Structures are given as C-alpha cells and as structure tokens.
Amino acid sequence: MDSLTKDQKDEYATSFAAIALYDGGADISSEQIGTLLEATGNTDVAAFYPIIFSNFLTAEKISEMIVSPVSGGGGGGGGGGGGDAGGEDEAEPEKEEEVEEAPPATDMFGGGDGGDY
C-alpha cells in the first residue's frame, strides 16, 4: 500500500466503502460512502470520490460485476504434437492460431501514470 499514490488510495477506500454498503444491503449513496469513510478513519479522501463512485457503483452494477465472468486474457497453450500416429505420407497443413489481444488495463479514470488531468 505504501507504493500507491494518494489518488489510488482514495479510489480503493471509496470502492471498498461502496462494496461494504452493497454487502450490508445499505443504500449506496455519496452520503453513506462519506459516512463509512469517516467511520473507518479515511477522512482525507477527496470529496468528489464518494459522488463519482455512488453514481457509478449502483447495487445492480456491483452485482453484475460480481457474477459476470471476466473476459479477455490470453488463451492456454496447445497440446504437444507427439509421435507419428499412422505413418501416413501426407501431412496435414498446420493451422495458425489467432490470438486476440486484450486492451491494456487502466483505472476507471484513465490514469495510472500519475499525470494530472
């Protein structure tokens, strides 16, 4: 946690507060997030984070993120070829595997490089 910037720590604290509210069945509002941040000693979180996160992290969206499978990522490796199975003279042409590349990961504000926006 020491290597995180203040903004990253604020984002983590706010998102964890929203998830805690969701888990407790409470309303996910900026006021509730602010109250939970204050109760957990995160009083220096920038005031705009609870507003942004309460607008984005609704109970429906959190539920959807929890139950939805993660997509993207690389595929597994293929099996090894192995020996001569039939002694056939004709070799089947090898098919090239197409690999889809996932877009680079960023935080929800497009940051990650510490730059000002």
DASUL-V116349 format. One record per residue. N is the residue number from 1. RES is the residue in one small letter. PHI is phi in degrees with one decimal (999 if undefined). PSI is psi as a letter, one per 20 degrees, with the letter a starting at -180 (NA if undefined). BURIAL is + if it has 16 or more other C-alpha atoms within 10 Angstrom, else -. Layout:
[[N;RES;PHI;PSI;BURIAL] [N;RES;PHI;PSI;BURIAL]]
//
This chain:
[[1;m;999;h;-] [2;d;-66.9;h;-] [3;s;-83.6;i;-] [4;l;-81.4;q;-] [5;t;-76.6;r;-] [6;k;-60.7;g;-] [7;d;-60.9;g;-] [8;q;-64.7;g;+] [9;k;-63.9;g;+] [10;d;-62.5;g;+] [11;e;-62.9;g;+] [12;y;-61.1;g;-] [13;a;-59.6;g;+] [14;t;-68.7;g;+] [15;s;-68.7;h;+] [16;f;-65.8;h;-] [17;a;-63.4;g;+] [18;a;-63.8;g;+] [19;i;-67.7;h;+] [20;a;-64.1;g;-] [21;l;-63.8;g;+] [22;y;-59.7;g;+] [23;d;-63.2;h;-] [24;g;-85.2;i;-] [25;g;76.7;j;-] [26;a;-87.5;r;-] [27;d;-68.9;p;-] [28;i;-94.8;n;+] [29;s;-123.0;r;+] [30;s;-63.0;h;+] [31;e;-65.4;g;-] [32;q;-66.3;g;+] [33;i;-62.7;g;+] [34;g;-60.0;g;+] [35;t;-62.6;g;-] [36;l;-67.7;h;+] [37;l;-61.2;g;+] [38;e;-65.4;g;-] [39;a;-66.4;h;-] [40;t;-97.4;j;-] [41;g;84.1;j;-] [42;n;-96.8;m;+] [43;t;-81.9;i;-] [44;d;-97.0;j;-] [45;v;-69.5;p;+] [46;a;-56.4;q;-] [47;a;-64.4;h;-] [48;f;-79.1;i;-] [49;y;-61.3;g;+] [50;p;-58.3;h;+] [51;i;-67.7;g;-] [52;i;-63.0;g;-] [53;f;-68.6;h;+] [54;s;-69.1;h;+] [55;n;-73.8;h;-] [56;f;-90.4;g;-] [57;l;-92.6;m;+] [58;t;-79.0;r;+] [59;a;-58.9;h;+] [60;e;-65.5;g;-] [61;k;-68.8;h;-] [62;i;-64.7;g;+] [63;s;-60.3;g;-] [64;e;-62.9;g;-] [65;m;-66.4;h;-] [66;i;-71.6;g;-] [67;v;-91.6;i;-] [68;s;-78.1;p;-] [69;p;-70.1;q;-] [70;v;-79.6;p;-] [71;s;-107.9;r;-] [72;g;95.6;a;-] [73;g;85.3;r;-] [74;g;-79.1;q;-] [75;g;-83.8;r;-] [76;g;-75.8;r;-] [77;g;-76.6;q;-] [78;g;-79.4;r;-] [79;g;-73.6;q;-] [80;g;-72.2;q;-] [81;g;-62.8;f;-] [82;g;96.6;a;-] [83;g;-76.9;a;-] [84;d;-83.6;o;-] [85;a;-87.6;h;-] [86;g;-139.9;i;-] [87;g;70.4;j;-] [88;e;-71.9;q;-] [89;d;-78.5;h;-] [90;e;-85.1;p;-] [91;a;-94.8;p;-] [92;e;-75.4;p;-] [93;p;-64.1;q;-] [94;e;-77.4;p;-] [95;k;-97.1;p;-] [96;e;-80.4;p;-] [97;e;-85.0;p;-] [98;e;-88.0;p;-] [99;v;-114.7;p;-] [100;e;-85.9;p;-] [101;e;-96.8;p;-] [102;a;-77.7;q;-] [103;p;-66.4;q;-] [104;p;-63.8;q;-] [105;a;-79.4;p;-] [106;t;-139.1;r;-] [107;d;-77.5;r;-] [108;m;-67.4;i;-] [109;f;-103.4;j;-] [110;g;76.5;j;-] [111;g;-88.9;b;-] [112;g;109.6;i;-] [113;d;-103.7;j;-] [114;g;78.4;j;-] [115;g;-77.8;q;-] [116;d;-87.6;q;-] [117;y;-119.9;NA;-]]
//
